[in-house]
Amino acid sequence: MKKTKKECGLRSVAESVLLAGTCAGAGALLGAAEHFYKFALTPKKHDVRKDRDPIEKDYVEGRRWMKGHPRREDIYLRAGDGLQLHANFIPSEYGDGEHRYAVCVHGYADAADSMGIYARVYRDRLGMHVLLPDLRGHGKSDGDYVGMGYHDSLDILSWIDWILERDRDAQIILHGISMGAAAVLLTTGHRLPAQVAAAVADSSYTSAMDVMSSMYRGLGGPAATAPVMMEAVRGIALVRAGYDIAKASPLQAVARSQTPTLFIHGQADDFVPARMMPALYRAASCPKAFQWVPEAGHVQSVIYDPELYWARIERFLHAHGVAIV
């Protein structure tokens, strides 16, 4: 992928900072930025200890459903940059006669099985085929960095192509949570085939820079130093991961989107600040709707009030031409 002059300049600055690590000031900044980069942008596996928390019960059941489903298939494809990507595919109970597909995209520090709770409803209640990709660097997909939705959106385009090669009459729904929601919104910023009917973004952030700055402050980083720290991390990411995290901006993507999009957010979300959803909604140029879920924490809306959650999605899909069985 061709780099812009700005990206090349940023990369040169980052490489210069890396080479200047022996200097006291640069070394201190570099050390802190390197630490934060490893914390935020190194892929992590799902922490199974969290499954003991009673609030995770429904997610745990969803994981078991996906992993143990007798019709689950492992699907592999090559990304544009050569990485091997993996997804789980579970066909509809109606077989090839069904042309509706839900692509369920997981969040930060997790893998595709976390989307079992969502895929189960799309398949067993709404009658759709379900595709659950592992984002790059997660699950069985190659990669050694967290894409924050940027490269992931290009990978979702590849999964859309996979569906269309299988079924030219497909009607596709994109549903993501957290970083997966950001990836979905970034995908809608691309020119999409008409078969992509709608998107659901649950707990997306406005941009990678914004949410990482929030993470930094949450870890005790001084607010005054956050902009400098984020620029340093941005430079390191360009060198190590090969992409500009400032371009991982759902806020910019939705301004170009034509895909009908439903935004969902828990009002008690303290990981991806709830204030980010109204900003995304206002910026979106597509047909759109939103749903607050009072008192729900990060990606807990589906658990806190599942009746509200799925009724809102069904109404939205129906309003945009997706048949609900």
N, C-alpha and C positions, 0 to 999 in steps of 0.2 A: 504494500500500500504506500503510495507516494506521500512523503512528508511535506508540509507547507514550510515556507521560509521561517515562520514563527516557531514551528515545532523544531526545525533544525537548529534555530538559534537557542531555544530552550534546552535542547539536548546538549549543545556546546557548553552552555552555562552550567548545566548539571555535571557534565564530565569535568569541567574545570573545578567545580566544588569538590567532587570526589578526589581529584588529584591534589587538592589543597588541604587534605585532611590533616596534615601535620601542623597546620596553623591553628593556634589556640581557639580563636573565635569560630573559624570555619569548622574546626574539628568538633567543637561542642555542638554546633548546629547540626552538623552531619551525623554525629552520633545519635542525637535525639531523633532526627528525621529517619535515620536507618531503623531505629528501634520501633518507631511508629509505623513505618512501612511494613516491617515484619509482622507487627501486631495486626494491622488492618488489611494488608494486601497479600498475605501468605495464606493459601487455602487451608482450611481446617475441617476435620471430620466432625460429624455430629457427636456431641458429648452425650453418651448414653446415660450418664448419671442424671441428666435432666428428666429422663423418662420416668423417674421415680416420683416426680412432682405430680400430685393428683390432677393439676390443671392440664397436664400433657396427655391425659388418658385417651382423649379422642384422636390426638395426633398419633399416639402409639398404635392404636387400633388401625388407623389408616395406613401406617407403615406395614403392619402385618398383612393387611389386605392386599397391598400392592406386591409385596415380596412373595406372598404365598398364592397369588392368583394362578389357577391352573392354565389360563390362557395367556399369561404374560409372555412377551417375546423380547429378547435383547436385539436392539437395532443399532447399527454402527454406520457412521459416514465420516468423510474427511472434510474438515473445515477448509476454508480458502487458504489458510496459512499452513496446511498440512497436518494439523492436530487431528487425532482420531476422537470423535465424539460418540457418546453413548446415550441411548434413550430406552425407556421401557414402553412397550406398546401393548395395550389390552384392547382387543376389538370389541365392538358392541355385541350385545347378545343377539342383535338382529342380523349380524353378519354383514357381508359386503353390500347388502341391500340398503344399509344405512349410510348416508353420506355426510353426517355431521361429526365433527372432530373437535375435541377440546385439548388444547396444548397447555399443560399445567406446569408452571415454571417456579422452581423452588427459590428459597432465599439464601441469605448470607450464612456461611459456616454450616451448610447442610447439604442434602443431596435429594435426588428425585423422590425417594420414598416418603419424604415429608409431605408430598403433595397427594398421598393416597387418600387423605381425608376429603380432598376436593374431587379427585378423579372418581372416587367411588360414587359420589352423587351424580356427576356428569354421566357416568356409564349406567349405573343401576337405576337411577331415578329418571334421568333425562334421555337415556338411550343412546348416548354418543360413544364413538370410538375415543379412547384417551391415549395421549402421547405425553410421557413424563421424561423430559430430557435431564441429564446431568449436565449442569453448566461446566464450562471448561475449568479444569483444576479441581473438580468435585466428583464424587462418586467414581464411576468407571471412565470418565472422560479425561483425556490428556490435558496437561497444562500445569504450570507451576506458579501461577499468580491469580488473583481475584480480578475479574474483568469489570466489576462494578456496573455491569449492564452494557458496556460499550462494545467489546468484541462479541459478547453474548447475544446482542441484537442481530449481528450478522449471522451468528450460528442459528438463531431462530429462523432467519430467512431460509437457511439451508434445510431446516426441518419442515418448513412450509413447502419447499420444493419437493421434499421426500413424500409428503402427503399427496401433493398434486400429481406426482409421477404414479402414485398408487391409485389415485381416484381424481380424475379431472373434474368430476361433479361435486367435489368436496365443498362443504361450508364449514369454515374454521373459526373457532373461538380461541382467543389467547387469554389465559388467566394466570397472573403471577402474584406472588406475595413478596413484600420487602424488596430485596435486590432483584428478585425475579419480576416484581411489578415494574421496577425501573427498567429492566431489560425489555419487558413487553412494551412500555411506553416509548422507549428508544426505537423499538422495531416499528411502531406505528409512525415514526418520523420518516421512515423510508417509503419509497413508492411500493405499495403492496398490491398483490393481485386481488381481483374483485372477490375471490373466494374467501378472503378474510373478512368475516361479517361483523365482528365486534371484539372488544378487549375489556377485560376486568383487571383493574390495578388496585390491589389491596396493600395499603401501607407503603406506598412508594415514597422515595425522597425526591426532592427537587433537583439535586445534582450530587455527584460523588463528592465534590469539594465541600458542599454545604453539610452533608451528613458526616463526613470525616472530621470536619471542624467541630461539629457537635460532639462527636465521639472524643475528640482530643480534649475539649473542655470538660466533658464528663469524667475523664480520667484525671482531672486536676490541672490540666494545662492552662496557663493564664490566658484569658480571652485576648489580651493585648498582643500576645505572641502568635495567636492562631493563624493570622494571614501569612506571616513569614514562614511558619512551620508548614502550612499547606503548600506553599510554593516550593519549599525544599522537597517535600514528599512528592510533589508533582514532577519535579525534575528527576528524582530517583526512579520513579515509576516509568518515566519515558526511557531511561537508560536500561533498567532491569526488565520491565514488562513490555516495552516497545509501544506504549500508547500514552496519550495525553489524557489524564483523568479529568481535566477540565471539559473534555468533550463528552464525558459521561453525564449528560445533562438532559434528563427527561423534560425539564422545564422548556428547553429549546425545542425538543422533539415534538411535544404536543402542539406547539404553535404551528407546526407543519402538517400535523396529522389530519387525515380525512376519515379515520376509522372510528366508528361510534365507540365511546369509551365510558365505562362506569368506574368512578373513583370511590373507594371504600377506605375508611380509616377509623380506628378506635380512638375515642377522645382522650383516653388515659395512656396513650402511647408515649413512653418516655425514652424510646430508642430512636425511632424516626419521629421527630417532633410532629404532633398533630397539625401544627400551623402550616406544614408543607402541603397538605392536601388542598386547601383553598387556593394556594398560589398556583398549583398545577391546574386546578379546575378553571381558574380565571384565564390562564394562559392558553388553554386548549382551544383550537380552532375547529375541532370536529364536533359532530353531534355528541352530547355529553349529559351525564347525570352524576349525582354523588349521593353517598349514604354515610352519615355518621353512625357509629355504634357507641352509645354512651357507656362510659366506664370500662370499655374494653381496652386491654393493653396491646402491645405490639403483636400483630398477626393472631390476636385472640378473638377477633370479631366473630369468626365462624363457630367458635366454641361458646362465647358469651351469649350470643343470641342467634342460633342457627336458623330459626324460623324466619326472622327478619332478614338474615343474610341471604338465604336462598330464594325467598320470595322476591326480594329486590332484584336479584340477578335474573330470575325467570321473567319478571315484568320487563326488565330492560331488554333481554334477548327477544322476547315476543314483540316489543315495540320496534325492533330493528330487523324483523323478518326472519328470526330464527324460530323454527317450529319447536314447541315444547310438547313432548309426549305425555 
